[in-house]
């Protein structure tokens, strides 16, 4: 890297484009991330009464936090969150390590790609739908595939292991692909230990460290469906507890205090994870030697020893696909709802357009936010990175966002679901890392040749990152499409719910309906993200999939 000898003022002028292009994104972040966060922080220290308003409510200092930690239920929920999260991280890491090594033993590149694709599909099934399928499979009354003698989701001893296993099946494809890509870089090594085992361990270790950046967060939409009063003692987590006491019981101050606690803890772990991964594992995750194809590794002398394990895991992964796309046609309908009562082509089209527009705006913001990070001697670069990391940790869906939407008159409109979907900040770091690892030298050479920053933005940066940018768009669309949370809190009219939220509304009415039209509708809701994944699977590299760490 060539170190700049220019003075601060000269560098500020030279890189003026980088400061200008982030202004629109920063304005939106200020309006829809920073302001709600500040309001949420203030609410955490007040006895918030909606009739009085936030600023006229009584200031109580640390009382909300003191009451939380004096609450036995909260302490238990905090312990549950840590136990389930850490169990998930360890179990997923071990499963991913074993399966990635098994995959690396397969001779046929097409077979490896097929297994890798299959293992990623559960991630693209909406969490609500995945929970619906799990409830059906484990239901003693339905027993659609194999006899079920135990009430797995109502047993306090079995619930945590079930949750960990279910989350692992849903998300394990990502660390598998990350490890497989790391193995592919080391094929010149002669030793199996150095060629396969060590790269896989390092990649999985990086994945596990990054997962700790969300140590107090779980997949809310999955747990929200699988959780029930019978297992609150062991299965209630901060996300489900906060939702229940905040939006359902209207204890806004306590909910805000929990949100602030999550932020404070996770910002520390996020910064630690960032420093550790950047210092010791960056080349394991982002390397110029990596193949741009996500499901392709170098041909090598292998023995197919891992095939039995891969087949066994494939059968497990195929269960939810069977329940969504085969079983509804083989079973007799047991639901009082006709498919026409659920499925609305107009609703699907509206939300497809809404989420498509949201993704397009988000990708433009990601592009402009990432470009300044490609300049290593940009004045204020480290401060800018720290700011983006803080924004990423802020998360979303808190009480302050709900109150802000009400104040702006955006309730029961699609605009609220759009504006809060603009900011997948982790993608900014992914785009920056991909470009710097592969094209950093080219950018420095262009700078030495006298090329302007504007020229490099349009002729170097965009052409080199458009594929991972499109992949990020696919991932974000899948996330938006499969989520019911925004519709649930921002929409008053069920007829305006998103396709996933419509499924949730019917699910609440008749939880025993596990087959028939309800299952068929769940399969229809799952189709758009799955189809997009299959069409664009070559774009979805292990590097791009790392953007989903904060969503796992």
Residue pairs with C-beta under 8 A, 6 or more apart in sequence:
1 376
1 440
1 444
2 444
2 448
3 377
4 11
4 377
6 14
8 379
11 377
11 378
11 379
12 19
12 379
14 453
15 372
15 375
15 378
15 379
15 453
17 453
17 454
17 457
18 371
18 372
18 375
18 378
18 453
19 372
21 368
21 371
21 372
21 457
22 368
22 369
22 372
24 365
24 368
25 365
25 368
25 369
28 365
28 419
28 422
28 423
29 391
29 423
31 419
32 401
32 404
32 419
32 420
32 422
32 423
33 391
33 394
33 396
33 423
34 391
35 404
36 398
36 400
36 401
36 404
37 263
37 394
37 398
37 400
39 54
39 400
39 403
39 404
40 256
40 259
40 260
40 398
40 399
40 400
41 256
41 260
42 54
42 55
43 54
43 57
43 252
43 253
43 256
43 399
43 400
44 64
44 65
44 253
44 256
44 257
44 259
44 260
45 59
45 60
45 61
45 62
45 64
46 54
46 57
46 58
46 59
46 60
46 253
47 57
47 58
47 60
47 63
47 64
47 253
48 54
48 57
48 252
48 253
48 256
49 57
50 250
50 252
54 403
60 253
64 253
64 254
64 256
64 257
65 257
65 261
67 254
68 74
68 254
68 257
68 258
68 261
69 75
73 236
73 241
74 241
74 258
76 233
76 236
77 236
77 237
77 238
77 241
78 216
78 238
80 160
80 234
80 235
80 236
80 237
81 216
81 217
81 218
81 237
81 238
81 239
82 215
82 216
83 160
84 160
84 163
84 164
84 218
84 235
84 237
85 211
85 214
85 215
85 216
85 217
85 218
86 215
87 160
87 164
88 163
88 164
88 167
88 168
88 211
88 218
89 208
89 211
89 212
90 208
91 164
91 165
91 168
92 167
92 168
92 171
92 172
92 175
92 211
93 175
93 204
93 205
93 207
93 208
95 168
95 172
96 172
96 175
96 176
96 178
96 179
96 204
96 207
97 179
97 200
97 201
97 204
98 309
99 119
99 172
99 176
99 306
99 309
99 310
99 313
100 175
100 176
100 179
100 180
100 183
100 200
100 203
100 204
101 179
101 183
101 196
101 197
101 200
101 306
102 305
102 306
102 307
102 309
102 310
103 112
103 115
103 116
103 176
103 180
103 306
103 310
104 180
104 183
104 196
104 200
104 297
104 302
104 306
105 302
105 303
105 304
105 305
105 306
105 307
106 112
106 115
106 302
106 304
106 306
106 307
106 310
107 302
107 303
107 304
109 296
109 297
109 299
112 180
112 295
112 297
113 295
113 296
115 310
115 314
116 173
116 176
116 177
116 180
116 294
116 295
117 295
117 534
117 537
118 314
118 317
118 318
119 172
119 173
119 176
119 177
119 313
119 314
119 317
120 173
120 174
120 177
120 533
120 537
120 540
120 545
121 173
121 317
121 321
121 530
121 533
122 130
122 169
122 170
122 171
122 173
122 317
122 320
123 170
123 171
123 173
123 174
123 548
124 478
124 482
124 526
124 529
124 530
124 532
124 533
125 133
125 170
125 320
125 324
125 482
125 526
125 529
125 530
126 221
126 481
126 482
126 483
126 484
126 500
126 525
126 526
126 529
127 170
127 219
127 221
127 222
127 225
127 482
127 483
128 221
128 222
128 225
128 482
128 484
128 500
128 503
128 504
128 507
129 324
129 482
129 500
129 503
129 522
129 523
129 525
129 526
130 166
130 170
130 222
130 320
131 166
131 221
131 222
131 224
131 225
131 226
132 225
132 503
132 507
132 514
132 519
132 522
133 319
133 320
133 323
133 324
133 522
134 153
134 162
134 166
134 226
134 320
135 153
135 225
135 226
135 511
135 514
136 142
136 144
136 323
136 514
136 515
136 519
137 144
137 145
137 148
137 319
137 320
137 323
138 148
138 152
138 153
138 162
139 148
139 514
140 148
140 149
140 150
140 151
141 512
142 514
142 515
144 323
144 327
144 331
144 514
144 515
145 319
145 322
145 323
150 158
152 158
152 159
152 162
153 159
153 162
153 226
153 228
153 230
153 231
154 228
154 230
154 231
155 230
155 231
156 230
156 231
156 233
156 234
159 231
159 234
159 235
160 234
160 235
162 226
163 222
163 223
163 226
163 235
166 222
166 226
167 218
167 219
167 222
167 552
169 316
169 317
169 320
170 219
170 222
171 552
174 207
174 542
174 545
174 546
174 548
174 552
175 203
175 204
175 207
177 294
177 295
177 542
177 545
178 203
178 204
178 206
178 207
178 285
178 542
178 545
178 546
179 199
179 200
179 203
179 204
179 207
180 200
180 297
180 542
181 203
181 290
181 291
181 294
181 297
181 541
181 542
181 543
182 199
182 200
182 202
182 203
182 284
182 285
182 542
183 195
183 196
183 199
183 200
183 203
183 297
184 290
184 291
184 296
184 297
184 298
185 199
185 287
185 289
185 290
186 194
186 195
186 196
186 198
186 199
187 195
187 297
187 298
187 300
188 195
189 195
199 284
202 281
202 284
203 281
203 284
203 285
205 281
206 277
206 281
206 284
206 285
207 549
209 273
209 276
209 277
209 281
210 273
210 277
210 546
210 549
211 549
211 552
212 269
212 272
212 273
213 266
213 269
213 270
213 273
213 274
213 393
213 549
213 550
214 266
214 269
214 549
214 550
214 552
215 265
215 266
215 269
216 238
216 261
216 262
216 265
216 266
217 238
217 239
217 262
217 266
217 395
217 550
218 237
218 238
218 239
219 551
219 552
220 239
220 240
220 243
220 485
221 482
221 483
221 484
221 485
223 235
223 237
223 239
223 240
224 239
224 240
224 243
225 507
226 235
227 235
227 236
227 240
238 258
238 262
241 258
242 255
242 258
242 259
245 251
245 254
245 255
246 252
246 254
246 255
246 256
246 258
246 399
247 255
247 399
247 402
247 489
252 399
252 403
255 398
255 399
256 398
256 399
256 400
259 395
259 398
259 399
262 395
263 393
263 394
263 395
266 393
267 389
267 390
267 393
270 389
270 392
270 393
271 386
271 389
274 389
277 285
282 433
282 437
283 437
285 433
285 542
285 543
285 546
286 433
286 434
286 436
286 437
286 543
287 437
288 437
288 438
290 541
290 542
290 543
291 297
291 298
292 467
292 541
293 538
293 541
294 537
294 538
294 539
294 540
294 541
294 542
294 544
294 545
295 537
295 538
323 519
324 519
324 522
324 523
324 526
325 523
327 515
327 519
328 515
328 516
328 517
328 519
328 520
328 523
329 520
331 515
331 516
331 519
332 515
332 516
333 515
333 516
333 517
334 512
334 513
334 514
334 515
334 516
335 510
335 513
335 515
335 516
335 517
335 518
336 510
336 513
337 506
337 510
337 513
337 517
337 518
338 517
339 517
339 520
339 521
341 506
341 517
342 502
342 503
342 506
342 517
342 518
342 521
343 521
343 524
344 502
347 497
347 498
347 499
347 502
348 499
350 414
351 414
351 481
351 498
351 499
352 481
352 528
354 414
354 417
354 418
355 421
355 477
355 480
355 481
356 477
357 418
358 417
358 418
358 421
358 422
358 476
358 480
359 421
359 473
359 476
359 477
359 480
360 473
361 418
361 422
362 421
362 422
362 423
362 424
362 473
362 476
363 469
363 470
363 472
363 473
363 476
365 422
365 423
366 424
366 427
366 428
366 431
366 469
366 472
367 431
367 462
367 465
367 469
369 388
369 425
369 428
370 427
370 428
370 429
370 431
370 432
370 435
370 465
371 457
371 461
372 378
372 381
372 384
373 381
373 384
373 385
373 428
373 429
373 432
373 436
374 432
374 435
374 436
374 440
374 443
374 461
375 381
375 453
378 384
388 425
388 428
388 429
389 425
391 423
391 425
392 425
392 426
392 550
396 420
396 423
397 420
397 485
397 486
397 489
401 420
402 489
402 490
405 411
405 416
405 490
410 416
410 419
410 490
411 490
411 491
411 492
412 490
412 491
412 492
412 493
412 496
413 490
414 496
416 486
416 490
417 480
417 486
417 487
417 490
417 491
417 498
420 486
421 476
421 480
421 486
424 472
424 476
424 479
424 547
426 546
426 547
426 548
426 549
426 550
427 472
427 476
427 547
430 468
430 472
430 543
430 544
430 546
430 547
431 465
431 468
431 469
431 472
433 543
434 465
434 468
434 543
434 544
435 443
435 461
435 464
435 465
438 464
439 460
439 461
439 464
442 460
442 464
443 456
443 460
443 461
446 455
446 456
446 460
447 456
451 459
451 460
467 539
468 539
468 541
468 543
468 544
470 536
470 539
471 536
471 539
471 540
471 541
471 544
472 544
472 547
474 532
474 533
474 536
474 539
474 540
475 540
475 544
475 545
475 547
475 548
477 528
477 529
477 532
478 528
478 529
478 532
478 533
479 548
479 551
481 498
481 499
481 500
481 528
481 529
482 500
482 525
482 526
482 529
483 498
483 500
484 497
484 498
484 500
484 501
484 503
484 504
486 498
487 496
487 497
487 498
487 500
487 501
488 497
488 501
488 504
491 497
491 501
494 501
494 502
494 505
497 504
497 505
499 524
499 525
500 525
502 521
503 518
503 521
503 522
503 525
506 513
506 518
506 521
507 518
510 518
533 540
